[in-house]
């Protein structure tokens, strides 16, 4: 007997790190370690010189 189910992994989960096992109750437990993306850098302020002619 075979069972197939496909899932899309969220961004930040590496497919090579996903593991699964059956619990003692017969439930398939899938674990996927999540690595959050790095925080974006705050915008930098830049002075722009304006020349009037």
N, C-alpha and C positions, 0 to 999 in steps of 0.2 A: 504494500500500500504506500502510495506517495502523496504528499501534500505540497503544493507550491503556493507561495504568496509573495508578492513583490511590494516593497516599500521604497519610497524616495527618502533618502537620508537628509536631515536638515543640514544647512550650511554650518560648518564647524565640526562635523562628525566625519572621521576617516573610516572608510569601509574596512580597511585592514585591522582596525582596532575593535570591531564589533565582535562580541562573543554571545553564545547562547547555550542554554542547558535546560534540562527538564527538572522541575522542582519535585519534591517528594509527593506532591498532590497531582503530578502529571501535567502541570502547566509549563509551557515553553516560555522561558524567561530570556529576553534579549536585552543585552546591555551594550550601550553605545556611549563611550566617554565623549563628552562635549567640551570643545575648546572654544571659548567665546572669541570673536574677532577682536583685534586690538582697538582700543578707543581712538577715535579720530583726533588729530591734533587740532587745538582751537585755532581759529583764523588769526593770522598775524596782521597787526596794524602797520601800514607803510605810509610815510609822508610822501606826497607827490608835490613837487614844486610847480607852481603855475606861473608862467611868464605872460605878462600882458604887453601887447605892442601898441 
